[in-house]
Amino acid sequence: MAISISVLMLLLILAVIFLRNGGLKVSHALVCALLGFYLASTSIAPTIHSGLTATADIVSGLGP
């Protein structure tokens, strides 16, 4: 759960930065959000979740 909240916060911060710099329009952000909601309800959602979890495990296991 902590990983998904961290990813959510990172994506939210990036979206705000892109919106403020003019690189992302509000309509584009809404389309991306809707795509995320639709992907969450499909059968590929567990695969995406597993991939993100595996990536987070690899990154957290890296040493300095």
All heavy atoms as TSV, in Angstrom:
chain	resi	resn	atom	element	x	y	z
A	1	MET	N	N	0.820	-1.193	0.000
A	1	MET	CA	C	0.000	0.000	0.000
A	1	MET	C	C	0.860	1.252	0.000
A	1	MET	O	O	0.534	2.227	-0.649
A	1	MET	CB	C	-0.918	-0.032	1.212
A	1	MET	CG	C	-1.889	1.086	1.251
A	1	MET	SD	S	-3.039	0.938	-0.103
A	1	MET	CE	C	-4.270	2.051	0.403
A	2	ALA	N	N	1.978	1.218	0.714
A	2	ALA	CA	C	2.841	2.389	0.774
A	2	ALA	C	C	3.463	2.686	-0.580
A	2	ALA	O	O	3.674	3.840	-0.930
A	2	ALA	CB	C	3.924	2.183	1.823
A	3	ILE	N	N	3.738	1.640	-1.346
A	3	ILE	CA	C	4.338	1.838	-2.663
A	3	ILE	C	C	3.343	2.514	-3.592
A	3	ILE	O	O	3.684	3.440	-4.312
A	3	ILE	CB	C	4.821	0.500	-3.250
A	3	ILE	CG1	C	6.004	-0.021	-2.441
A	3	ILE	CG2	C	5.227	0.661	-4.705
A	3	ILE	CD1	C	6.457	-1.390	-2.830
A	4	SER	N	N	2.099	2.075	-3.581
A	4	SER	CA	C	1.118	2.671	-4.479
A	4	SER	C	C	0.841	4.130	-4.121
A	4	SER	O	O	0.640	4.950	-5.013
A	4	SER	CB	C	-0.178	1.866	-4.465
A	4	SER	OG	O	-0.756	1.885	-3.184
A	5	ILE	N	N	0.880	4.455	-2.843
A	5	ILE	CA	C	0.690	5.851	-2.438
A	5	ILE	C	C	1.888	6.682	-2.891
A	5	ILE	O	O	1.722	7.803	-3.366
A	5	ILE	CB	C	0.471	5.947	-0.911
A	5	ILE	CG1	C	-0.872	5.327	-0.546
A	5	ILE	CG2	C	0.530	7.395	-0.446
A	5	ILE	CD1	C	-1.129	5.218	0.932
A	6	SER	N	N	3.087	6.116	-2.794
A	6	SER	CA	C	4.279	6.833	-3.238
A	6	SER	C	C	4.244	7.081	-4.738
A	6	SER	O	O	4.578	8.170	-5.199
A	6	SER	CB	C	5.535	6.041	-2.886
A	6	SER	OG	O	5.645	5.868	-1.507
A	7	VAL	N	N	3.842	6.080	-5.500
A	7	VAL	CA	C	3.749	6.228	-6.950
A	7	VAL	C	C	2.676	7.250	-7.293
A	7	VAL	O	O	2.865	8.099	-8.170
A	7	VAL	CB	C	3.456	4.868	-7.620
A	7	VAL	CG1	C	3.147	5.040	-9.091
A	7	VAL	CG2	C	4.617	3.919	-7.442
A	8	LEU	N	N	1.556	7.197	-6.590
A	8	LEU	CA	C	0.481	8.155	-6.820
A	8	LEU	C	C	0.954	9.575	-6.552
A	8	LEU	O	O	0.707	10.477	-7.356
A	8	LEU	CB	C	-0.721	7.828	-5.933
A	8	LEU	CG	C	-1.874	8.809	-5.992
A	8	LEU	CD1	C	-2.538	8.749	-7.363
A	8	LEU	CD2	C	-2.869	8.511	-4.909
A	9	MET	N	N	1.675	9.781	-5.455
A	9	MET	CA	C	2.167	11.114	-5.132
A	9	MET	C	C	3.183	11.591	-6.169
A	9	MET	O	O	3.169	12.750	-6.564
A	9	MET	CB	C	2.780	11.131	-3.729
A	9	MET	CG	C	1.763	10.973	-2.615
A	9	MET	SD	S	0.458	12.221	-2.655
A	9	MET	CE	C	1.383	13.695	-2.368
A	10	LEU	N	N	4.061	10.695	-6.617
A	10	LEU	CA	C	5.043	11.061	-7.634
A	10	LEU	C	C	4.359	11.479	-8.928
A	10	LEU	O	O	4.692	12.511	-9.518
A	10	LEU	CB	C	5.993	9.896	-7.898
A	10	LEU	CG	C	6.984	10.085	-9.040
A	10	LEU	CD1	C	7.970	11.197	-8.692
A	10	LEU	CD2	C	7.700	8.801	-9.338
A	11	LEU	N	N	3.374	10.704	-9.356
A	11	LEU	CA	C	2.653	11.043	-10.578
A	11	LEU	C	C	1.873	12.344	-10.426
A	11	LEU	O	O	1.798	13.144	-11.358
A	11	LEU	CB	C	1.723	9.898	-10.980
A	11	LEU	CG	C	2.423	8.621	-11.429
A	11	LEU	CD1	C	1.394	7.523	-11.665
A	11	LEU	CD2	C	3.261	8.858	-12.663
A	12	LEU	N	N	1.294	12.557	-9.248
A	12	LEU	CA	C	0.556	13.789	-9.005
A	12	LEU	C	C	1.488	15.000	-9.045
A	12	LEU	O	O	1.162	16.020	-9.659
A	12	LEU	CB	C	-0.160	13.721	-7.657
A	12	LEU	CG	C	-0.978	14.935	-7.268
A	12	LEU	CD1	C	-2.133	15.129	-8.245
A	12	LEU	CD2	C	-1.492	14.783	-5.858
A	13	ILE	N	N	2.649	14.880	-8.435
A	13	ILE	CA	C	3.614	15.983	-8.449
A	13	ILE	C	C	4.081	16.265	-9.876
A	13	ILE	O	O	4.169	17.432	-10.292
A	13	ILE	CB	C	4.804	15.663	-7.522
A	13	ILE	CG1	C	4.341	15.709	-6.067
A	13	ILE	CG2	C	5.961	16.621	-7.753
A	13	ILE	CD1	C	5.339	15.166	-5.072
A	14	LEU	N	N	4.366	15.212	-10.639
A	14	LEU	CA	C	4.780	15.401	-12.030
A	14	LEU	C	C	3.677	16.063	-12.853
A	14	LEU	O	O	3.947	16.946	-13.670
A	14	LEU	CB	C	5.170	14.064	-12.654
A	14	LEU	CG	C	6.509	13.499	-12.217
A	14	LEU	CD1	C	6.700	12.105	-12.795
A	14	LEU	CD2	C	7.637	14.406	-12.620
A	15	ALA	N	N	2.431	15.657	-12.633
A	15	ALA	CA	C	1.323	16.255	-13.373
A	15	ALA	C	C	1.186	17.737	-13.047
A	15	ALA	O	O	0.963	18.561	-13.944
A	15	ALA	CB	C	0.019	15.518	-13.060
A	16	VAL	N	N	1.337	18.083	-11.779
A	16	VAL	CA	C	1.242	19.494	-11.387
A	16	VAL	C	C	2.376	20.295	-12.006
A	16	VAL	O	O	2.162	21.405	-12.519
A	16	VAL	CB	C	1.244	19.634	-9.840
A	16	VAL	CG1	C	1.433	21.072	-9.413
A	16	VAL	CG2	C	-0.035	19.067	-9.267
A	17	ILE	N	N	3.580	19.748	-12.009
A	17	ILE	CA	C	4.716	20.446	-12.622
A	17	ILE	C	C	4.472	20.655	-14.108
A	17	ILE	O	O	4.699	21.742	-14.645
A	17	ILE	CB	C	6.025	19.673	-12.378
A	17	ILE	CG1	C	6.414	19.764	-10.908
A	17	ILE	CG2	C	7.152	20.201	-13.258
A	17	ILE	CD1	C	7.562	18.857	-10.511
A	18	PHE	N	N	4.006	19.608	-14.799
A	18	PHE	CA	C	3.745	19.729	-16.234
A	18	PHE	C	C	2.622	20.722	-16.516
A	18	PHE	O	O	2.680	21.475	-17.486
A	18	PHE	CB	C	3.419	18.374	-16.850
A	18	PHE	CG	C	4.602	17.455	-16.955
A	18	PHE	CD1	C	4.448	16.099	-16.808
A	18	PHE	CD2	C	5.872	17.942	-17.195
A	18	PHE	CE1	C	5.517	15.245	-16.916
A	18	PHE	CE2	C	6.958	17.105	-17.292
A	18	PHE	CZ	C	6.785	15.742	-17.153
A	19	LEU	N	N	1.606	20.729	-15.680
A	19	LEU	CA	C	0.512	21.682	-15.867
A	19	LEU	C	C	1.001	23.119	-15.680
A	19	LEU	O	O	0.631	24.009	-16.434
A	19	LEU	CB	C	-0.626	21.393	-14.888
A	19	LEU	CG	C	-1.576	20.274	-15.265
A	19	LEU	CD1	C	-2.492	19.943	-14.093
A	19	LEU	CD2	C	-2.398	20.650	-16.475
A	20	ARG	N	N	1.834	23.343	-14.682
A	20	ARG	CA	C	2.306	24.707	-14.398
A	20	ARG	C	C	3.273	25.199	-15.469
A	20	ARG	O	O	3.327	26.389	-15.756
A	20	ARG	CB	C	2.971	24.756	-13.033
A	20	ARG	CG	C	1.949	24.464	-11.928
A	20	ARG	CD	C	2.483	24.817	-10.621
A	20	ARG	NE	N	2.232	26.256	-10.468
A	20	ARG	CZ	C	2.618	26.964	-9.442
A	20	ARG	NH1	N	3.273	26.389	-8.468
A	20	ARG	NH2	N	2.351	28.241	-9.364
A	21	ASN	N	N	4.057	24.291	-16.056
A	21	ASN	CA	C	5.016	24.689	-17.082
A	21	ASN	C	C	4.387	24.768	-18.464
A	21	ASN	O	O	5.055	25.165	-19.407
A	21	ASN	CB	C	6.195	23.717	-17.123
A	21	ASN	CG	C	7.072	23.843	-15.911
A	21	ASN	OD1	O	7.098	24.887	-15.267
A	21	ASN	ND2	N	7.789	22.795	-15.589
A	22	GLY	N	N	3.148	24.403	-18.601
A	22	GLY	CA	C	2.471	24.474	-19.884
A	22	GLY	C	C	2.743	23.282	-20.784
A	22	GLY	O	O	2.327	23.275	-21.933
A	23	GLY	N	N	3.443	22.275	-20.275
A	23	GLY	CA	C	3.735	21.100	-21.085
A	23	GLY	C	C	2.600	20.098	-21.102
A	23	GLY	O	O	2.615	19.167	-21.896
A	24	LEU	N	N	1.632	20.279	-20.238
A	24	LEU	CA	C	0.504	19.358	-20.151
A	24	LEU	C	C	-0.771	20.180	-20.024
A	24	LEU	O	O	-0.901	21.011	-19.127
A	24	LEU	CB	C	0.659	18.447	-18.933
A	24	LEU	CG	C	-0.437	17.419	-18.701
A	24	LEU	CD1	C	-0.398	16.363	-19.795
A	24	LEU	CD2	C	-0.252	16.751	-17.355
A	25	LYS	N	N	-1.672	19.951	-20.932
A	25	LYS	CA	C	-2.944	20.662	-20.869
A	25	LYS	C	C	-3.897	19.904	-19.952
A	25	LYS	O	O	-3.744	18.716	-19.717
A	25	LYS	CB	C	-3.529	20.782	-22.268
A	25	LYS	CG	C	-2.661	21.612	-23.187
A	25	LYS	CD	C	-3.289	21.740	-24.538
A	25	LYS	CE	C	-2.369	22.567	-25.425
A	25	LYS	NZ	N	-2.855	22.658	-26.779
A	26	VAL	N	N	-4.878	20.615	-19.437
A	26	VAL	CA	C	-5.847	20.007	-18.523
A	26	VAL	C	C	-6.586	18.869	-19.220
A	26	VAL	O	O	-6.826	17.817	-18.623
A	26	VAL	CB	C	-6.828	21.068	-17.986
A	26	VAL	CG1	C	-7.908	20.436	-17.148
A	26	VAL	CG2	C	-6.084	22.122	-17.185
A	27	SER	N	N	-6.915	19.052	-20.481
A	27	SER	CA	C	-7.625	17.993	-21.206
A	27	SER	C	C	-6.769	16.737	-21.330
A	27	SER	O	O	-7.277	15.621	-21.207
A	27	SER	CB	C	-8.041	18.483	-22.594
A	27	SER	OG	O	-6.897	18.850	-23.358
A	28	HIS	N	N	-5.467	16.907	-21.527
A	28	HIS	CA	C	-4.574	15.754	-21.602
A	28	HIS	C	C	-4.498	15.035	-20.257
A	28	HIS	O	O	-4.464	13.809	-20.207
A	28	HIS	CB	C	-3.179	16.183	-22.034
A	28	HIS	CG	C	-3.132	16.781	-23.398
A	28	HIS	ND1	N	-2.193	17.718	-23.752
A	28	HIS	CD2	C	-3.909	16.616	-24.489
A	28	HIS	CE1	C	-2.378	18.079	-24.998
A	28	HIS	NE2	N	-3.435	17.429	-25.466
A	29	ALA	N	N	-4.454	15.802	-19.181
A	29	ALA	CA	C	-4.403	15.209	-17.847
A	29	ALA	C	C	-5.681	14.426	-17.550
A	29	ALA	O	O	-5.632	13.341	-16.964
A	29	ALA	CB	C	-4.194	16.295	-16.800
A	30	LEU	N	N	-6.818	14.948	-17.966
A	30	LEU	CA	C	-8.079	14.231	-17.757
A	30	LEU	C	C	-8.127	12.937	-18.552
A	30	LEU	O	O	-8.590	11.902	-18.049
A	30	LEU	CB	C	-9.261	15.123	-18.126
A	30	LEU	CG	C	-9.523	16.290	-17.191
A	30	LEU	CD1	C	-10.639	17.171	-17.737
A	30	LEU	CD2	C	-9.863	15.796	-15.809
A	31	VAL	N	N	-7.637	12.965	-19.777
A	31	VAL	CA	C	-7.604	11.750	-20.592
A	31	VAL	C	C	-6.700	10.700	-19.949
A	31	VAL	O	O	-7.049	9.517	-19.894
A	31	VAL	CB	C	-7.145	12.072	-22.031
A	31	VAL	CG1	C	-6.832	10.814	-22.810
A	31	VAL	CG2	C	-8.203	12.886	-22.751
A	32	CYS	N	N	-5.551	11.131	-19.437
A	32	CYS	CA	C	-4.641	10.200	-18.765
A	32	CYS	C	C	-5.278	9.610	-17.511
A	32	CYS	O	O	-5.131	8.418	-17.230
A	32	CYS	CB	C	-3.336	10.902	-18.402
A	32	CYS	SG	S	-2.335	11.312	-19.828
A	33	ALA	N	N	-5.987	10.424	-16.748
A	33	ALA	CA	C	-6.654	9.935	-15.546
A	33	ALA	C	C	-7.747	8.931	-15.895
A	33	ALA	O	O	-7.872	7.885	-15.248
A	33	ALA	CB	C	-7.243	11.100	-14.763
A	34	LEU	N	N	-8.527	9.237	-16.914
A	34	LEU	CA	C	-9.570	8.301	-17.338
A	34	LEU	C	C	-8.970	6.991	-17.837
A	34	LEU	O	O	-9.499	5.912	-17.564
A	34	LEU	CB	C	-10.441	8.929	-18.428
A	34	LEU	CG	C	-11.376	10.029	-17.960
A	34	LEU	CD1	C	-12.089	10.654	-19.159
A	34	LEU	CD2	C	-12.382	9.479	-16.974
A	35	LEU	N	N	-7.859	7.073	-18.561
A	35	LEU	CA	C	-7.186	5.867	-19.017
A	35	LEU	C	C	-6.745	5.022	-17.827
A	35	LEU	O	O	-6.892	3.794	-17.844
A	35	LEU	CB	C	-5.981	6.230	-19.880
A	35	LEU	CG	C	-5.107	5.063	-20.332
A	35	LEU	CD1	C	-5.902	4.136	-21.256
A	35	LEU	CD2	C	-3.864	5.560	-21.007
A	36	GLY	N	N	-6.236	5.662	-16.791
A	36	GLY	CA	C	-5.828	4.938	-15.588
A	36	GLY	C	C	-6.993	4.232	-14.920
A	36	GLY	O	O	-6.875	3.074	-14.500
A	37	PHE	N	N	-8.139	4.904	-14.847
A	37	PHE	CA	C	-9.311	4.274	-14.245
A	37	PHE	C	C	-9.798	3.098	-15.077
A	37	PHE	O	O	-10.174	2.058	-14.545
A	37	PHE	CB	C	-10.447	5.286	-14.065
A	37	PHE	CG	C	-10.258	6.177	-12.883
A	37	PHE	CD1	C	-10.050	7.531	-13.059
A	37	PHE	CD2	C	-10.282	5.677	-11.598
A	37	PHE	CE1	C	-9.873	8.374	-11.975
A	37	PHE	CE2	C	-10.106	6.497	-10.505
A	37	PHE	CZ	C	-9.898	7.853	-10.698
A	38	TYR	N	N	-9.778	3.240	-16.399
A	38	TYR	CA	C	-10.202	2.145	-17.250
A	38	TYR	C	C	-9.220	0.978	-17.191
A	38	TYR	O	O	-9.619	-0.184	-17.191
A	38	TYR	CB	C	-10.384	2.605	-18.696
A	38	TYR	CG	C	-11.676	3.346	-18.910
A	38	TYR	CD1	C	-11.679	4.655	-19.358
A	38	TYR	CD2	C	-12.902	2.744	-18.650
A	38	TYR	CE1	C	-12.857	5.347	-19.535
A	38	TYR	CE2	C	-14.082	3.431	-18.818
A	38	TYR	CZ	C	-14.052	4.725	-19.270
A	38	TYR	OH	O	-15.221	5.407	-19.451
A	39	LEU	N	N	-7.918	1.262	-17.136
A	39	LEU	CA	C	-6.931	0.192	-17.012
A	39	LEU	C	C	-7.078	-0.553	-15.696
A	39	LEU	O	O	-6.852	-1.764	-15.633
A	39	LEU	CB	C	-5.515	0.751	-17.128
A	39	LEU	CG	C	-4.985	0.995	-18.525
A	39	LEU	CD1	C	-3.600	1.625	-18.451
A	39	LEU	CD2	C	-4.935	-0.283	-19.322
A	40	ALA	N	N	-7.451	0.148	-14.646
A	40	ALA	CA	C	-7.608	-0.481	-13.339
A	40	ALA	C	C	-8.752	-1.487	-13.321
A	40	ALA	O	O	-8.746	-2.428	-12.524
A	40	ALA	CB	C	-7.837	0.573	-12.267
A	41	SER	N	N	-9.707	-1.325	-14.211
A	41	SER	CA	C	-10.847	-2.238	-14.219
A	41	SER	C	C	-10.706	-3.349	-15.252
A	41	SER	O	O	-11.617	-4.155	-15.399
A	41	SER	CB	C	-12.135	-1.449	-14.480
A	41	SER	OG	O	-12.096	-0.878	-15.775
A	42	THR	N	N	-9.581	-3.428	-15.951
A	42	THR	CA	C	-9.392	-4.471	-16.952
A	42	THR	C	C	-8.640	-5.651	-16.355
A	42	THR	O	O	-8.184	-5.615	-15.208
A	42	THR	CB	C	-8.592	-3.935	-18.161
A	42	THR	OG1	O	-7.299	-3.538	-17.715
A	42	THR	CG2	C	-9.304	-2.773	-18.818
A	43	SER	N	N	-8.481	-6.681	-17.158
A	43	SER	CA	C	-7.779	-7.874	-16.694
A	43	SER	C	C	-6.265	-7.688	-16.676
A	43	SER	O	O	-5.547	-8.533	-16.131
A	43	SER	CB	C	-8.137	-9.062	-17.593
A	43	SER	OG	O	-7.729	-8.805	-18.923
A	44	ILE	N	N	-5.766	-6.622	-17.267
A	44	ILE	CA	C	-4.324	-6.373	-17.272
A	44	ILE	C	C	-3.860	-5.667	-15.999
A	44	ILE	O	O	-2.663	-5.563	-15.742
A	44	ILE	CB	C	-3.921	-5.573	-18.527
A	44	ILE	CG1	C	-2.425	-5.684	-18.780
A	44	ILE	CG2	C	-4.325	-4.124	-18.422
A	44	ILE	CD1	C	-1.985	-5.147	-20.109
A	45	ALA	N	N	-4.783	-5.213	-15.169
A	45	ALA	CA	C	-4.431	-4.481	-13.951
A	45	ALA	C	C	-3.523	-5.286	-13.019
A	45	ALA	O	O	-2.541	-4.733	-12.514
A	45	ALA	CB	C	-5.688	-4.028	-13.220
A	46	PRO	N	N	-3.781	-6.578	-12.763
A	46	PRO	CA	C	-2.856	-7.330	-11.893
A	46	PRO	C	C	-1.448	-7.429	-12.474
A	46	PRO	O	O	-0.462	-7.401	-11.738
A	46	PRO	CB	C	-3.497	-8.711	-11.778
A	46	PRO	CG	C	-4.930	-8.500	-12.086
A	46	PRO	CD	C	-4.964	-7.372	-13.070
A	47	THR	N	N	-1.341	-7.524	-13.791
A	47	THR	CA	C	-0.028	-7.587	-14.429
A	47	THR	C	C	0.721	-6.280	-14.247
A	47	THR	O	O	1.927	-6.269	-13.952
A	47	THR	CB	C	-0.189	-7.900	-15.929
A	47	THR	OG1	O	-0.973	-9.081	-16.072
A	47	THR	CG2	C	1.144	-8.077	-16.598
A	48	ILE	N	N	0.032	-5.160	-14.428
A	48	ILE	CA	C	0.654	-3.845	-14.223
A	48	ILE	C	C	1.082	-3.696	-12.771
A	48	ILE	O	O	2.189	-3.233	-12.481
A	48	ILE	CB	C	-0.312	-2.716	-14.637
A	48	ILE	CG1	C	-0.583	-2.776	-16.144
A	48	ILE	CG2	C	0.231	-1.349	-14.241
A	48	ILE	CD1	C	-1.685	-1.853	-16.611
A	49	HIS	N	N	0.222	-4.121	-11.858
A	49	HIS	CA	C	0.540	-4.022	-10.431
A	49	HIS	C	C	1.756	-4.881	-10.092
A	49	HIS	O	O	2.653	-4.438	-9.366
A	49	HIS	CB	C	-0.665	-4.452	-9.601
A	49	HIS	CG	C	-0.465	-4.275	-8.132
A	49	HIS	ND1	N	0.027	-5.271	-7.332
A	49	HIS	CD2	C	-0.659	-3.208	-7.325
A	49	HIS	CE1	C	0.111	-4.839	-6.103
A	49	HIS	NE2	N	-0.294	-3.574	-6.067
A	50	SER	N	N	1.822	-6.082	-10.631
A	50	SER	CA	C	2.965	-6.963	-10.372
A	50	SER	C	C	4.249	-6.370	-10.936
A	50	SER	O	O	5.308	-6.439	-10.304
A	50	SER	CB	C	2.726	-8.338	-10.987
A	50	SER	OG	O	1.614	-8.958	-10.414
A	51	GLY	N	N	4.160	-5.784	-12.114
A	51	GLY	CA	C	5.337	-5.166	-12.716
A	51	GLY	C	C	5.847	-3.986	-11.913
A	51	GLY	O	O	7.054	-3.824	-11.720
A	52	LEU	N	N	4.926	-3.153	-11.434
A	52	LEU	CA	C	5.322	-2.002	-10.613
A	52	LEU	C	C	5.911	-2.453	-9.277
A	52	LEU	O	O	6.881	-1.872	-8.791
A	52	LEU	CB	C	4.136	-1.076	-10.379
A	52	LEU	CG	C	3.695	-0.251	-11.574
A	52	LEU	CD1	C	2.418	0.519	-11.238
A	52	LEU	CD2	C	4.783	0.715	-11.990
A	53	THR	N	N	5.330	-3.491	-8.693
A	53	THR	CA	C	5.846	-4.014	-7.428
A	53	THR	C	C	7.242	-4.597	-7.614
A	53	THR	O	O	8.137	-4.358	-6.796
A	53	THR	CB	C	4.893	-5.082	-6.863
A	53	THR	OG1	O	3.603	-4.509	-6.702
A	53	THR	CG2	C	5.386	-5.603	-5.531
A	54	ALA	N	N	7.444	-5.349	-8.691
A	54	ALA	CA	C	8.769	-5.922	-8.964
A	54	ALA	C	C	9.796	-4.821	-9.214
A	54	ALA	O	O	10.926	-4.908	-8.711
A	54	ALA	CB	C	8.694	-6.844	-10.172
A	55	THR	N	N	9.398	-3.786	-9.930
A	55	THR	CA	C	10.314	-2.667	-10.178
A	55	THR	C	C	10.669	-1.957	-8.884
A	55	THR	O	O	11.829	-1.608	-8.643
A	55	THR	CB	C	9.689	-1.684	-11.174
A	55	THR	OG1	O	9.355	-2.378	-12.373
A	55	THR	CG2	C	10.632	-0.546	-11.491
A	56	ALA	N	N	9.676	-1.747	-8.024
A	56	ALA	CA	C	9.932	-1.091	-6.736
A	56	ALA	C	C	10.837	-1.944	-5.867
A	56	ALA	O	O	11.707	-1.416	-5.163
A	56	ALA	CB	C	8.612	-0.816	-6.029
A	57	ASP	N	N	10.667	-3.272	-5.903
A	57	ASP	CA	C	11.540	-4.157	-5.134
A	57	ASP	C	C	12.979	-4.091	-5.631
A	57	ASP	O	O	13.924	-4.076	-4.829
A	57	ASP	CB	C	11.035	-5.596	-5.194
A	57	ASP	CG	C	9.752	-5.802	-4.420
A	57	ASP	OD1	O	9.456	-4.966	-3.532
A	57	ASP	OD2	O	9.045	-6.789	-4.694
A	58	ILE	N	N	13.149	-4.033	-6.949
A	58	ILE	CA	C	14.501	-3.943	-7.505
A	58	ILE	C	C	15.156	-2.623	-7.110
A	58	ILE	O	O	16.312	-2.586	-6.709
A	58	ILE	CB	C	14.448	-4.104	-9.040
A	58	ILE	CG1	C	14.082	-5.537	-9.414
A	58	ILE	CG2	C	15.769	-3.713	-9.675
A	58	ILE	CD1	C	13.789	-5.753	-10.885
A	59	VAL	N	N	14.404	-1.539	-7.243
A	59	VAL	CA	C	14.956	-0.220	-6.921
A	59	VAL	C	C	15.287	-0.115	-5.431
A	59	VAL	O	O	16.328	0.429	-5.057
A	59	VAL	CB	C	13.975	0.895	-7.353
A	59	VAL	CG1	C	14.390	2.243	-6.808
A	59	VAL	CG2	C	13.852	0.929	-8.863
A	60	SER	N	N	14.421	-0.654	-4.589
A	60	SER	CA	C	14.690	-0.577	-3.149
A	60	SER	C	C	15.853	-1.473	-2.742
A	60	SER	O	O	16.478	-1.240	-1.704
A	60	SER	CB	C	13.440	-0.936	-2.356
A	60	SER	OG	O	13.120	-2.301	-2.529
A	61	GLY	N	N	16.162	-2.492	-3.542
A	61	GLY	CA	C	17.268	-3.379	-3.223
A	61	GLY	C	C	18.623	-2.874	-3.690
A	61	GLY	O	O	19.650	-3.432	-3.340
A	62	LEU	N	N	18.644	-1.807	-4.467
A	62	LEU	CA	C	19.912	-1.267	-4.951
A	62	LEU	C	C	20.647	-0.568	-3.817
A	62	LEU	O	O	20.064	0.162	-3.033
A	62	LEU	CB	C	19.673	-0.263	-6.086
A	62	LEU	CG	C	19.091	-0.824	-7.378
A	62	LEU	CD1	C	18.815	0.301	-8.343
A	62	LEU	CD2	C	20.040	-1.839	-7.993
A	63	GLY	N	N	21.931	-0.808	-3.782
A	63	GLY	CA	C	22.765	-0.158	-2.750
A	63	GLY	C	C	23.380	1.121	-3.289
A	63	GLY	O	O	23.373	1.373	-4.488
A	64	PRO	N	N	23.924	1.919	-2.401
A	64	PRO	CA	C	24.538	3.187	-2.837
A	64	PRO	C	C	25.819	2.986	-3.611
A	64	PRO	O	O	26.475	2.090	-3.659
A	64	PRO	CB	C	24.809	3.933	-1.547
A	64	PRO	CG	C	24.642	2.976	-0.448
A	64	PRO	CD	C	23.929	1.778	-0.974
